[in-house]
Amino acid sequence: MATTTVPTIALPAPDAGFDRVLSWRIAHPGLWEILAASARDIGATMFDIVATAYARTMHAAAVIVDGAILAAVCADDRVPLSWLEATAEFIAVSISRDDELVRMTDELLETYDQLSFLYDTTRMLTSNMTLPQSLRLILAQARIIVGAQGGALVVVPAVGASFVLADGEVPPEQFLLQIHERAIVQGRPLVSNTAASFRA
């Protein structure tokens, strides 16, 4: 039986910088069309985005964001290099602004969560709930915001013994009270990733 050997095709390595610029192009088709039309107006028959590995042998200008070369814009020799450099800089600035907008959106969402927490806290404290009920709800809200598996609050009343309010997965109450006492004695919070370190 005859066998046929299929040649192995070497695929290009993934290029995160090129993908980032290509994603910008997909997200802003109107801007890209304006740039392409401008290139055609000055006589370009070819205008595209290429990975930096291919740009070395082409008439191209690098797209640089935060000091890193992501990709390059290339065209045929009819296009002045100064135009390509200006176009690459425009794309880089646009990408930077998109990144800043994403960061601002994340910050706004975090601020919204904090404001919602404060609103819910105020609403709970002005309701007809008892203090322990209000504290438990506040603790649950705080645990959700920080993404913790559990949270506990040691309450020290003016009269009577201290007690623990808990939400989610927490150590035994006696352990929490001991940790609280140690924090008071040392005058600072106790921070660790393991409960065993607190027993030392």
N, CA, C and O of each residue as an XYZ file, in Angstrom:
800
protein
N       0.848     -1.196      0.000
C       0.000      0.000      0.000
C       0.884      1.247      0.000
O       1.752      1.394      0.860
N       0.670      2.124     -0.941
C       1.486      3.323     -1.057
C       1.098      4.342      0.004
O      -0.075      4.490      0.347
N       2.076      5.020      0.503
C       1.822      6.065      1.495
C       2.276      7.403      0.945
O       3.222      7.483      0.162
N       1.595      8.436      1.363
C       1.926      9.787      0.914
C       2.345     10.624      2.105
O       1.628     10.683      3.104
N       3.466     11.254      2.018
C       3.943     12.113      3.094
C       3.413     13.527      2.883
O       3.632     14.141      1.839
N       2.719     14.027      3.889
C       2.167     15.380      3.815
C       3.178     16.339      4.419
O       3.560     16.167      5.576
N       3.615     17.326      3.688
C       4.613     18.266      4.227
C       4.042     19.069      5.385
O       2.871     19.447      5.381
N       4.887     19.320      6.373
C       4.488     20.115      7.533
C       4.574     21.594      7.187
O       5.582     22.072      6.667
N       3.498     22.305      7.486
C       3.460     23.740      7.217
C       3.756     24.479      8.511
O       3.054     24.288      9.504
N       4.771     25.312      8.516
C       5.127     26.083      9.711
C       4.218     27.303      9.805
O       4.277     28.202      8.966
N       3.388     27.321     10.824
C       2.487     28.449     11.024
C       3.213     29.566     11.752
O       4.076     29.292     12.586
N       2.889     30.810     11.459
C       3.556     31.918     12.156
C       3.201     31.900     13.642
O       2.090     31.535     14.028
N       4.170     32.302     14.465
C       3.934     32.331     15.915
C       2.915     33.417     16.244
O       2.849     34.435     15.554
N       2.123     33.207     17.290
C       1.157     34.228     17.697
C       1.861     35.548     17.997
O       2.936     35.565     18.597
N       1.259     36.633     17.583
C       1.842     37.963     17.783
C       0.810     38.823     18.507
O      -0.138     39.318     17.896
N       1.004     38.998     19.825
C       0.031     39.728     20.638
C      -0.056     41.186     20.213
O      -1.136     41.776     20.217
N       1.097     41.777     19.841
C       1.087     43.183     19.428
C       0.291     43.385     18.156
O      -0.513     44.312     18.059
N       0.515     42.518     17.179
C      -0.227     42.607     15.921
C      -1.719     42.405     16.168
O      -2.548     43.118     15.604
N      -2.056     41.432     17.011
C      -3.464     41.175     17.317
C      -4.117     42.390     17.971
O      -5.286     42.686     17.724
N      -3.350     43.088     18.806
C      -3.890     44.273     19.472
C      -4.229     45.366     18.472
O      -5.287     45.989     18.555
N      -3.320     45.597     17.520
C      -3.576     46.621     16.503
C      -4.704     46.183     15.577
O      -5.533     46.998     15.172
N      -4.733     44.896     15.243
C      -5.800     44.393     14.388
C      -7.157     44.535     15.090
O      -8.160     44.848     14.449
N      -7.183     44.307     16.398
C      -8.430     44.484     17.157
C      -8.878     45.938     17.120
O     -10.071     46.230     17.036
N      -7.897     46.858     17.184
C      -8.245     48.280     17.064
C      -8.878     48.556     15.711
O      -9.878     49.270     15.623
N      -8.300     47.993     14.654
C      -8.834     48.205     13.301
C     -10.268     47.685     13.195
O     -11.124     48.331     12.591
N     -10.525     46.519     13.784
C     -11.873     45.942     13.737
C     -12.850     46.786     14.536
O     -14.009     46.940     14.153
N     -12.372     47.339     15.660
C     -13.244     48.136     16.532
C     -13.528     49.521     15.964
O     -14.513     50.156     16.340
N     -12.666     49.995     15.055
C     -12.823     51.345     14.493
C     -12.798     51.294     12.966
O     -11.879     51.839     12.353
N     -13.777     50.657     12.342
C     -13.764     50.546     10.875
C     -13.853     51.894     10.181
O     -13.296     52.074      9.099
N     -14.547     52.840     10.793
C     -14.674     54.161     10.177
C     -13.333     54.888     10.113
O     -12.991     55.481      9.089
N     -12.574     54.839     11.211
C     -11.260     55.476     11.229
C     -10.321     54.813     10.222
O      -9.577     55.486      9.510
N     -10.370     53.477     10.178
C      -9.482     52.771      9.250
C      -9.815     53.113      7.796
O      -8.911     53.253      6.972
N     -11.085     53.246      7.481
C     -11.479     53.572      6.114
C     -11.015     54.976      5.739
O     -10.632     55.220      4.595
N     -11.048     55.903      6.705
C     -10.543     57.257      6.439
C      -9.050     57.218      6.119
O      -8.588     57.881      5.190
N      -8.303     56.437      6.895
C      -6.865     56.307      6.657
C      -6.601     55.650      5.302
O      -5.727     56.090      4.555
N      -7.356     54.600      4.988
C      -7.175     53.900      3.716
C      -7.509     54.817      2.536
O      -6.815     54.804      1.519
N      -8.571     55.612      2.676
C      -8.951     56.538      1.606
C      -7.870     57.596      1.415
O      -7.561     57.988      0.290
N      -7.296     58.055      2.538
C      -6.220     59.046      2.451
C      -5.011     58.460      1.736
O      -4.362     59.138      0.939
N      -4.709     57.181      2.028
C      -3.590     56.518      1.350
C      -3.846     56.410     -0.151
O      -2.938     56.620     -0.955
N      -5.066     56.088     -0.524
C      -5.398     55.986     -1.958
C      -5.280     57.340     -2.635
O      -4.861     57.430     -3.789
N      -5.652     58.400     -1.912
C      -5.602     59.747     -2.493
C      -4.180     60.179     -2.838
O      -3.971     60.979     -3.749
N      -3.200     59.642     -2.098
C      -1.814     60.025     -2.402
C      -1.116     58.971     -3.257
O       0.109     58.967     -3.377
N      -1.915     58.071     -3.852
C      -1.396     57.153     -4.844
C      -1.071     55.757     -4.377
O      -0.468     54.994     -5.130
N      -1.448     55.385     -3.153
C      -1.128     54.044     -2.660
C      -1.997     52.996     -3.341
O      -3.204     53.178     -3.494
N      -1.377     51.909     -3.742
C      -2.119     50.757     -4.270
C      -2.177     49.641     -3.234
O      -2.900     48.660     -3.406
N      -1.407     49.799     -2.153
C      -1.413     48.833     -1.060
C      -1.225     49.572      0.254
O      -0.321     50.398      0.387
N      -2.087     49.270      1.228
C      -2.009     49.885      2.552
C      -2.576     48.898      3.557
O      -3.721     48.467      3.419
N      -1.788     48.531      4.574
C      -2.253     47.485      5.491
C      -1.469     47.538      6.801
O      -0.520     48.307      6.953
N      -1.902     46.691      7.744
C      -1.196     46.492      9.008
C      -0.450     45.166      8.912
O      -1.011     44.164      8.469
N       0.813     45.160      9.328
C       1.606     43.931      9.273
C       2.317     43.732     10.601
O       2.550     44.685     11.345
N       2.658     42.487     10.887
C       3.439     42.174     12.076
C       4.848     42.718     11.913
O       5.345     42.850     10.794
N       5.485     43.030     13.022
C       6.819     43.645     12.976
C       7.837     42.738     12.292
O       8.787     43.227     11.680
N       7.649     41.424     12.389
C       8.600     40.493     11.765
C       8.645     40.659     10.251
O       9.683     40.416      9.635
N       7.529     41.071      9.641
C       7.467     41.237      8.192
C       7.771     42.666      7.766
O       8.072     42.928      6.602
N       7.690     43.587      8.721
C       7.820     45.009      8.376
C       9.248     45.398      8.033
O       9.473     46.426      7.394
N      10.228     44.577      8.459
C      11.635     44.941      8.246
C      11.989     45.047      6.756
O      12.878     45.807      6.372
N      11.300     44.292      5.947
C      11.612     44.292      4.505
C      10.595     45.100      3.703
O      10.544     44.996      2.477
N       9.781     45.910      4.396
C       8.720     46.639      3.718
C       8.855     48.141      3.968
O       9.591     48.576      4.854
N       8.138     48.906      3.179
C       8.034     50.355      3.373
C       6.987     50.557      4.464
O       5.786     50.542      4.194
N       7.454     50.748      5.704
C       6.523     50.707      6.832
C       6.977     51.619      7.967
O       8.120     52.073      8.011
N       6.037     51.872      8.886
C       6.320     52.651     10.096
C       5.707     51.919     11.284
O       4.607     51.373     11.198
N       6.443     51.919     12.395
C       6.030     51.149     13.575
C       4.932     51.844     14.361
O       4.905     53.068     14.488
N       4.024     51.023     14.887
C       2.995     51.493     15.819
C       3.530     51.222     17.229
O       3.625     50.068     17.648
N       3.877     52.281     17.953
C       4.535     52.152     19.261
C       3.597     52.662     20.349
O       3.153     53.809     20.312
N       3.297     51.789     21.326
C       2.434     52.150     22.455
C       3.191     51.831     23.739
O       3.631     50.699     23.944
N       3.341     52.830     24.598
C       4.051     52.672     25.875
C       5.460     52.101     25.668
O       5.928     51.279     26.456
N       6.111     52.536     24.624
C       7.477     52.114     24.371
C       7.629     50.763     23.700
O       8.752     50.345     23.418
N       6.528     50.066     23.435
C       6.585     48.737     22.810
C       6.086     48.827     21.366
O       5.062     49.451     21.088
N       6.822     48.197     20.460
C       6.401     48.141     19.060
C       5.371     47.026     18.903
O       5.689     45.852     19.095
N       4.154     47.388     18.560
C       3.069     46.405     18.444
C       2.987     45.808     17.044
O       2.860     44.594     16.882
N       3.060     46.661     16.049
C       2.930     46.222     14.660
C       3.426     47.363     13.787
O       4.113     48.262     14.271
N       3.088     47.333     12.520
C       3.502     48.413     11.619
C       2.437     48.631     10.562
O       1.699     47.712     10.207
N       2.365     49.855     10.065
C       1.511     50.148      8.914
C       2.431     50.235      7.694
O       3.485     50.869      7.747
N       2.030     49.602      6.614
C       2.885     49.558      5.426
C       2.099     49.997      4.194
O       0.870     49.953      4.164
N       2.833     50.411      3.203
C       2.244     50.818      1.921
C       3.327     50.683      0.867
O       4.472     50.357      1.182
N       2.963     50.934     -0.395
C       3.985     50.877     -1.436
C       4.823     52.151     -1.401
O       4.510     53.097     -0.678
N       5.873     52.160     -2.180
C       6.847     53.253     -2.113
C       6.301     54.601     -2.556
O       6.958     55.624     -2.358
N       5.123     54.625     -3.145
C       4.555     55.900     -3.567
C       4.145     56.754     -2.365
O       4.025     57.975     -2.474
N       3.934     56.114     -1.238
C       3.476     56.825     -0.040
C       4.695     57.346      0.729
O       5.592     56.563      1.039
N       4.754     58.640      1.043
C       5.884     59.174      1.800
C       6.003     58.503      3.172
O       5.002     58.216      3.827
N       7.226     58.265      3.582
C       7.448     57.643      4.891
C       6.902     58.530      6.012
O       6.428     58.029      7.032
N       6.972     59.845      5.818
C       6.456     60.766      6.841
C       4.957     60.565      7.056
O       4.467     60.688      8.179
N       4.225     60.254      5.979
C       2.778     60.003      6.110
C       2.540     58.710      6.876
O       1.656     58.646      7.730
N       3.325     57.681      6.575
C       3.188     56.419      7.295
C       3.491     56.597      8.781
O       2.800     56.034      9.631
N       4.529     57.385      9.094
C       4.887     57.612     10.497
C       3.776     58.360     11.230
O       3.459     58.040     12.376
N       3.187     59.354     10.571
C       2.087     60.098     11.182
C       0.869     59.196     11.388
O       0.181     59.298     12.404
N       0.609     58.316     10.424
C      -0.516     57.386     10.540
C      -0.287     56.393     11.669
O      -1.203     56.107     12.440
N       0.933     55.866     11.773
C       1.255     54.929     12.851
C       1.100     55.593     14.219
O       0.609     54.978     15.166
N       1.528     56.861     14.310
C       1.394     57.590     15.580
C      -0.077     57.821     15.919
O      -0.474     57.727     17.081
N      -0.887     58.126     14.895
C      -2.324     58.319     15.126
C      -2.958     57.041     15.685
O      -3.743     57.096     16.632
N      -2.614     55.893     15.097
C      -3.157     54.618     15.561
C      -2.705     54.344     16.994
O      -3.496     53.889     17.820
N      -1.425     54.622     17.293
C      -0.897     54.392     18.641
C      -1.630     55.240     19.680
O      -1.969     54.754     20.759
N      -1.868     56.499     19.350
C      -2.588     57.383     20.280
C      -4.014     56.888     20.486
O      -4.522     56.901     21.607
N      -4.656     56.454     19.414
C      -6.022     55.945     19.511
C      -6.087     54.693     20.389
O      -7.009     54.542     21.190
N      -5.100     53.792     20.235
C      -5.060     52.589     21.075
C      -4.858     52.961     22.539
O      -5.498     52.387     23.420
N      -3.973     53.918     22.800
C      -3.730     54.364     24.172
C      -4.998     54.944     24.793
O      -5.281     54.709     25.968
N      -5.753     55.692     24.011
C      -7.004     56.276     24.521
C      -8.039     55.190     24.790
O      -8.792     55.275     25.761
N      -8.079     54.180     23.943
C      -8.989     53.054     24.193
C      -8.629     52.355     25.508
O      -9.508     52.016     26.300
N      -7.316     52.143     25.732
C      -6.863     51.499     26.965
C      -7.244     52.337     28.178
O      -7.693     51.804     29.192
N      -7.063     53.654     28.071
C      -7.402     54.542     29.182
C      -8.900     54.517     29.459
O      -9.322     54.566     30.614
N      -9.705     54.440     28.399
C     -11.157     54.374     28.568
C     -11.555     53.100     29.306
O     -12.449     53.125     30.153
N     -10.895     51.985     28.988
C     -11.174     50.724     29.678
C     -10.837     50.845     31.164
O     -11.600     50.405     32.023
N      -9.669     51.455     31.455
C      -9.276     51.639     32.860
C     -10.274     52.520     33.599
O     -10.644     52.234     34.737
N     -10.707     53.596     32.941
C     -11.674     54.498     33.566
C     -12.996     53.791     33.809
O     -13.639     54.008     34.836
N     -13.408     52.937     32.862
C     -14.653     52.186     33.024
C     -14.565     51.257     34.228
O     -15.512     51.156     35.007
N     -13.416     50.568     34.383
C     -13.232     49.677     35.533
C     -13.285     50.463     36.843
O     -13.878     50.015     37.825
N     -12.655     51.648     36.844
C     -12.660     52.474     38.054
C     -14.073     52.959     38.374
O     -14.471     53.005     39.538
N     -14.831     53.322     37.328
C     -16.206     53.777     37.551
C     -17.074     52.656     38.105
O     -17.908     52.885     38.981
N     -16.876     51.432     37.590
C     -17.638     50.295     38.098
C     -17.302     50.026     39.563
O     -18.183     49.718     40.365
N     -16.017     50.145     39.902
C     -15.614     49.942     41.294
C     -16.222     51.014     42.191
O     -16.691     50.729     43.293
N     -16.204     52.262     41.696
C     -16.809     53.352     42.470
C     -18.306     53.132     42.630
O     -18.862     53.394     43.697
N     -18.961     52.654     41.580
C     -20.400     52.371     41.659
C     -20.691     51.318     42.714
O     -21.640     51.453     43.486
N     -19.871     50.262     42.751
C     -20.060     49.213     43.759
C     -19.909     49.777     45.165
O     -20.668     49.430     46.070
N     -18.918     50.655     45.340
C     -18.688     51.240     46.659
C     -19.856     52.136     47.071
O     -20.303     52.105     48.217
N     -20.345     52.942     46.108
C     -21.478     53.813     46.416
C     -22.738     53.002     46.715
O     -23.516     53.352     47.603
N     -22.931     51.920     45.968
C     -24.083     51.052     46.232
C     -23.991     50.448     47.624
O     -24.988     50.338     48.339
N     -22.771     50.056     47.998
C     -22.559     49.492     49.332
C     -22.897     50.524     50.408
O     -23.570     50.209     51.389
N     -22.422     51.768     50.214
C     -22.707     52.817     51.193
C     -24.206     53.113     51.273
O     -24.748     53.344     52.354
N     -24.863     53.101     50.112
C     -26.311     53.349     50.103
C     -27.050     52.245     50.855
O     -27.917     52.523     51.683
N     -26.700     50.986     50.559
C     -27.352     49.864     51.231
C     -27.077     49.886     52.730
O     -27.944     49.562     53.541
N     -25.851     50.275     53.082
C     -25.499     50.350     54.501
C     -26.346     51.395     55.218
O     -26.878     51.146     56.300
N     -26.463     52.570     54.596
C     -27.275     53.634     55.190
C     -28.738     53.207     55.321
O     -29.391     53.477     56.329
N     -29.236     52.538     54.287
C     -30.630     52.078     54.317
C     -30.853     51.062     55.430
O     -31.883     51.082     56.105
N     -29.883     50.177     55.615
C     -30.016     49.173     56.675
C     -30.013     49.814     58.063
O     -30.802     49.453     58.936
N     -29.099     50.779     58.241
C     -28.974     51.396     59.559
C     -30.180     52.257     59.919
O     -30.453     52.481     61.098
N     -30.899     52.739     58.916
C     -32.082     53.566     59.190
C     -33.371     52.760     59.157
O     -34.460     53.322     59.271
N     -33.251     51.432     58.998
C     -34.445     50.583     58.977
C     -34.794     50.162     60.401
O     -34.177     50.609     61.368
N     -35.783     49.305     60.506
C     -36.230     48.826     61.818
C     -35.481     47.575     62.267
O     -35.893     46.924     63.228
N     -34.379     47.225     61.582
C     -33.621     46.054     61.974
C     -32.892     46.298     63.299
O     -32.588     47.434     63.662
N     -32.627     45.219     63.996
C     -31.788     45.314     65.194
C     -30.346     45.529     64.754
O     -30.002     45.294     63.595
N     -29.507     45.974     65.678
C     -28.111     46.215     65.344
C     -27.416     44.944     64.845
O     -26.725     45.015     63.829
N     -27.559     43.782     65.505
C     -26.926     42.568     64.984
C     -27.397     42.213     63.570
O     -26.598     41.775     62.742
N     -28.692     42.401     63.293
C     -29.205     42.107     61.953
C     -28.570     43.036     60.910
O     -28.179     42.592     59.831
N     -28.473     44.322     61.243
C     -27.876     45.280     60.314
C     -26.409     44.964     60.080
O     -25.928     45.033     58.949
N     -25.689     44.613     61.156
C     -24.262     44.318     61.026
C     -24.036     43.067     60.183
O     -23.083     43.003     59.407
N     -24.903     42.084     60.331
C     -24.762     40.860     59.533
C     -24.942     41.159     58.044
O     -24.198     40.642     57.211
N     -25.925     41.990     57.714
C     -26.159     42.337     56.315
C     -25.001     43.156     55.744
O     -24.586     42.945     54.604
N     -24.485     44.086     56.539
C     -23.343     44.884     56.101
C     -22.129     43.984     55.867
O     -21.400     44.154     54.891
N     -21.922     43.033     56.765
C     -20.806     42.094     56.632
C     -20.941     41.263     55.358
O     -19.962     41.029     54.649
N     -22.160     40.825     55.079
C     -22.392     40.030     53.866
C     -22.120     40.851     52.610
O     -21.539     40.349     51.647
N     -22.544     42.121     52.622
C     -22.299     43.001     51.474
C     -20.804     43.219     51.267
O     -20.310     43.162     50.141
N     -20.085     43.471     52.366
C     -18.647     43.708     52.272
C     -17.931     42.466     51.744
O     -17.001     42.581     50.945
N     -18.351     41.292     52.179
C     -17.715     40.046     51.729
C     -17.903     39.852     50.228
O     -16.990     39.404     49.535
N     -19.078     40.187     49.734
C     -19.353     40.041     48.306
C     -18.479     40.990     47.494
O     -17.944     40.604     46.455
N     -18.329     42.241     47.966
C     -17.564     43.249     47.228
C     -16.098     42.847     47.112
O     -15.506     42.988     46.042
N     -15.496     42.343     48.204
C     -14.075     41.984     48.171
C     -13.852     40.575     47.658
O     -12.708     40.177     47.438
N     -14.929     39.801     47.458
C     -14.790     38.453     46.929
C     -14.237     37.453     47.915
O     -13.564     36.501     47.518
N     -14.510     37.652     49.210
C     -13.998     36.744     50.239
C     -14.926     35.546     50.422
O     -16.127     35.638     50.171
N     -14.360     34.423     50.862
C     -15.170     33.238     51.155
C     -15.979     33.415     52.433
O     -17.052     32.831     52.585
N     -15.463     34.215     53.338
C     -16.173     34.427     54.598
C     -15.688     35.683     55.273
O     -14.624     36.210     54.950
N     -16.472     36.153     56.206
C     -16.100     37.343     56.970
C     -16.678     37.259     58.359
O     -17.731     36.659     58.574
N     -15.981     37.866     59.303
C     -16.445     37.842     60.692
C     -16.207     39.194     61.335
O     -15.252     39.898     61.006
N     -17.081     39.540     62.247
C     -17.005     40.805     62.959
C     -17.114     40.526     64.452
O     -18.091     39.936     64.914
N     -16.096     40.958     65.205
C     -16.115     40.788     66.669
C     -16.750     42.038     67.279
O     -16.251     43.149     67.098
N     -17.836     41.849     67.991
C     -18.561     42.955     68.610
C     -18.213     42.990     70.091
O     -18.347     41.991     70.798
N     -17.768     44.146     70.546
C     -17.395     44.323     71.957
C     -18.362     45.336     72.567
O     -18.133     46.540     72.458
N     -19.435     44.875     73.205
C     -20.402     45.801     73.788
C     -19.853     46.490     75.036
O     -18.912     46.009     75.668
N     -20.456     47.615     75.372
C     -20.021     48.328     76.580
C     -20.245     47.488     77.819
O     -19.480     47.555     78.781
N     -21.311     46.692     77.782
C     -21.634     45.820     78.916
C     -21.823     44.408     78.381
O     -22.537     44.208     77.398
N     -21.197     43.436     79.013
C     -21.362     42.053     78.597
C     -20.170     41.538     77.822
O     -19.213     42.267     77.563
N     -20.242     40.265     77.454
C     -19.121     39.609     76.782
C     -19.114     39.906     75.283
O     -20.148     40.200     74.682
N     -17.936     39.821     74.709
C     -17.796     39.991     73.260
C     -18.428     38.804     72.538
O     -18.487     37.696     73.071
N     -18.897     39.054     71.319
C     -19.464     37.971     70.523
C     -19.110     38.189     69.058
O     -18.651     39.263     68.669
N     -19.330     37.154     68.252
C     -18.913     37.170     66.850
C     -20.128     37.097     65.933
O     -21.034     36.291     66.147
N     -20.136     37.953     64.903
C     -21.106     37.856     63.814
C     -20.342     37.367     62.590
O     -19.283     37.903     62.264
N     -20.864     36.371     61.924
C     -20.135     35.754     60.816
C     -21.011     35.616     59.581
O     -22.237     35.558     59.668
N     -20.349     35.565     58.427
C     -21.029     35.334     57.158
C     -20.102     34.517     56.281
O     -18.932     34.871     56.132
N     -20.591     33.434     55.696
C     -19.764     32.576     54.859
C     -18.924     31.615     55.685
O     -19.272     31.278     56.817
N     -17.806     31.177     55.099
C     -16.935     30.209     55.758
C     -15.940     30.928     56.665
O     -15.106     31.697     56.187
N     -16.024     30.680     57.975
C     -15.136     31.322     58.940
C     -14.652     30.298     59.966
O     -15.285     29.256     60.137
N     -13.530     30.579     60.656
C     -13.057     29.687     61.719
C     -14.025     29.689     62.899
O     -14.961     30.489     62.925
N     -13.813     28.799     63.883
C     -14.677     28.756     65.073
C     -14.663     30.086     65.827
O     -13.685     30.832     65.767
N     -15.752     30.376     66.534
C     -15.894     31.653     67.233
C     -14.785     31.868     68.249
O     -14.250     32.973     68.343
N     -14.424     30.838     69.016
C     -13.402     30.992     70.039
C     -12.064     31.405     69.422
O     -11.338     32.222     69.986
N     -11.752     30.840     68.275
C     -10.517     31.192     67.570
C     -10.528     32.662     67.171
O      -9.519     33.350     67.323
N     -11.651     33.147     66.665
C     -11.755     34.542     66.249
C     -11.621     35.487     67.434
O     -10.992     36.540     67.327
N     -12.205     35.117     68.549
C     -12.091     35.956     69.751
C     -10.641     36.024     70.229
O     -10.180     37.076     70.673
N      -9.927     34.905     70.138
C      -8.520     34.900     70.541
C      -7.681     35.793     69.628
O      -6.819     36.539     70.093
N      -7.943     35.708     68.343
C      -7.225     36.558     67.391
C      -7.510     38.023     67.670
O      -6.607     38.857     67.604
N      -8.755     38.339     67.981
C      -9.129     39.714     68.290
C      -8.373     40.215     69.516
O      -7.891     41.348     69.532
N      -8.269     39.379     70.536
C      -7.547     39.768     71.751
C      -6.067     40.015     71.445
O      -5.472     40.964     71.957
N      -5.484     39.163     70.615
C      -4.075     39.341     70.264
C      -3.855     40.634     69.493
O      -2.851     41.317     69.700
N      -4.776     40.973     68.613
C      -4.657     42.214     67.840
C      -4.729     43.424     68.765
O      -4.025     44.410     68.548
N      -5.565     43.361     69.784
C      -5.683     44.470     70.737
C      -4.395     44.622     71.537
O      -3.913     45.735     71.747
N      -3.843     43.501     71.980
C      -2.618     43.532     72.782
C      -1.451     44.090     71.968
O      -0.676     44.906     72.467
N      -1.329     43.649     70.719
C      -0.220     44.083     69.879
C      -0.441     45.469     69.269
O       0.497     46.094     68.775
N      -1.673     45.935     69.308
C      -1.967     47.266     68.809
C      -1.932     47.398     67.307
O      -1.763     48.503     66.790
N      -2.089     46.290     66.586
C      -2.072     46.334     65.121
C      -2.811     45.113     64.574
O      -2.954     44.116     65.281
N      -3.286     45.178     63.318
C      -3.980     44.021     62.737
C      -3.028     42.842     62.545
O      -1.827     43.021     62.342
N      -3.577     41.655     62.610
C      -2.816     40.446     62.324
C      -3.158     40.004     60.908
O      -4.326     39.781     60.590
N      -2.152     39.877     60.066
C      -2.385     39.548     58.663
C      -1.618     38.284     58.310
O      -0.417     38.185     58.561
N      -2.324     37.313     57.722
C      -1.685     36.073     57.290
C      -2.587     35.360     56.320
O      -3.794     35.598     56.283
N      -1.985     34.465     55.518
C      -2.757     33.642     54.578
C      -3.179     32.305     55.181
O      -3.967     31.578     54.576
N      -2.672     31.977     56.349
C      -2.988     30.694     56.961
C      -3.381     30.875     58.418
O      -2.798     31.686     59.137
N      -4.376     30.111     58.840
C      -4.819     30.192     60.235
C      -3.750     29.656     61.180
O      -3.673     30.082     62.332
N      -2.913     28.710     60.694
C      -1.918     28.082     61.558
C      -0.919     29.112     62.093
O      -0.427     28.975     63.212
N      -0.623     30.130     61.303
C       0.355     31.131     61.752
C      -0.140     31.921     62.943
O       0.667     32.451     63.707
N      -1.454     32.013     63.119
C      -2.013     32.744     64.241
C      -1.892     31.963     65.544
O      -1.981     32.537     66.630
N      -1.692     30.667     65.432
C      -1.627     29.840     66.638
C      -0.226     29.817     67.234
O      -0.019     29.354     68.355
N       0.737     30.329     66.457
C       2.118     30.298     66.921
C       2.340     31.244     68.103
O       3.455     31.340     68.617
